[in-house]
Amino acid sequence: MLKSNSRHALKCASLAALAIAGASTFTSGASAAIRCDGAYQLVPGNRPVSTPFCRDRYLARVARRSYGVSTSFAAIRNSIEEKERVCRMIGHDWRVNDICIDFQSGRSGPNVR
């Protein structure tokens, strides 16, 4: 009977350890935030990669801080019309020119639907 109880306790302890390890792995992966350096996302090894997320975030930051444009990252991210509006105002700026290229020279914007 003692062996049975100790086996049961060992199994419970092993399962608890696995559950804790699994939960900590899940938590650390889920809490990993996207890190941007300007318009570029920093991927493992701190290599910069141009991503729409970081480009939109950078556009909002330049618009607000340098030009006083009333906008936000969420507004630009969720509305192509807002992105177009901001780009038509500040798209000439060398920092965001490549982000706004689709809205320059009479273009109507990217073909995203």
C-alpha positions in Angstrom: 0.0 0.0 0.0 2.9 2.4 0.8 4.4 1.8 -2.7 1.1 2.6 -4.3 0.7 5.9 -2.4 4.3 6.9 -3.2 3.8 6.1 -6.9 0.7 8.2 -6.9 2.5 11.1 -5.2 5.3 10.8 -7.7 2.9 10.8 -10.6 1.1 13.9 -9.2 4.4 15.7 -8.7 5.5 14.9 -12.2 2.2 16.1 -13.7 2.4 19.3 -11.7 5.9 20.0 -12.8 4.9 19.4 -16.4 1.9 21.7 -16.1 4.1 24.5 -14.5 6.7 24.1 -17.2 4.1 24.1 -20.0 2.4 27.2 -18.5 5.6 29.1 -18.2 6.5 28.3 -21.8 3.0 29.4 -23.0 3.1 32.6 -20.9 6.6 33.7 -22.1 5.6 33.1 -25.8 2.3 34.9 -25.5 3.8 37.9 -23.7 6.6 38.4 -26.3 5.9 41.8 -27.8 6.9 43.0 -31.3 9.9 45.2 -30.9 10.3 48.0 -33.5 13.3 50.2 -34.3 11.7 53.0 -36.4 9.9 51.3 -39.3 11.7 48.0 -38.8 10.9 45.1 -36.6 13.8 43.6 -34.7 13.7 39.8 -35.1 15.9 37.3 -33.3 19.5 38.4 -33.5 18.3 42.0 -33.6 18.1 41.9 -37.4 15.8 44.7 -38.7 13.0 43.6 -41.0 10.5 46.0 -42.6 7.0 45.0 -41.5 3.6 46.7 -41.9 3.1 46.8 -38.2 6.3 48.8 -37.4 5.9 50.9 -40.5 2.4 52.0 -39.4 3.6 52.6 -35.9 6.5 54.7 -37.1 4.2 56.7 -39.5 1.9 57.6 -36.5 4.9 58.6 -34.4 6.4 60.9 -37.0 3.0 62.4 -37.8 2.2 63.2 -34.1 5.6 64.3 -32.9 7.0 66.1 -35.9 3.9 67.5 -37.5 1.3 67.6 -34.7 -1.1 65.5 -36.7 -4.0 64.2 -34.7 -3.8 60.5 -35.3 -2.8 57.3 -33.6 -1.2 54.0 -34.4 -4.5 52.2 -34.0 -6.3 54.6 -36.4 -3.7 54.2 -39.1 -3.5 50.4 -38.6 -7.3 50.0 -38.8 -8.2 52.5 -41.5 -6.6 52.7 -44.9 -8.4 56.1 -45.3 -6.6 57.4 -42.2 -3.3 56.2 -43.4 -3.9 57.9 -46.8 -4.9 61.1 -45.0 -1.7 61.2 -43.0 0.4 60.2 -45.9 -1.0 63.0 -48.1 0.0 65.5 -45.3 3.5 64.2 -44.4 4.4 61.7 -47.2 7.1 64.1 -48.5 9.1 63.6 -45.3 12.2 61.4 -46.1 11.5 59.3 -42.9 8.1 58.1 -44.2 8.3 58.5 -47.9 8.7 54.8 -48.6 5.8 54.0 -46.3 3.6 56.5 -48.1 4.7 55.8 -51.7 1.3 54.2 -52.6 -0.4 57.5 -51.8 1.9 59.8 -53.7 1.7 61.1 -57.3 -2.1 60.5 -57.6 -2.0 56.9 -56.7 -5.1 55.7 -55.0 -3.5 53.4 -52.5 -2.5 49.8 -52.2 -4.7 47.1 -53.6 -5.6 45.6 -50.3 -9.1 44.3 -49.7 
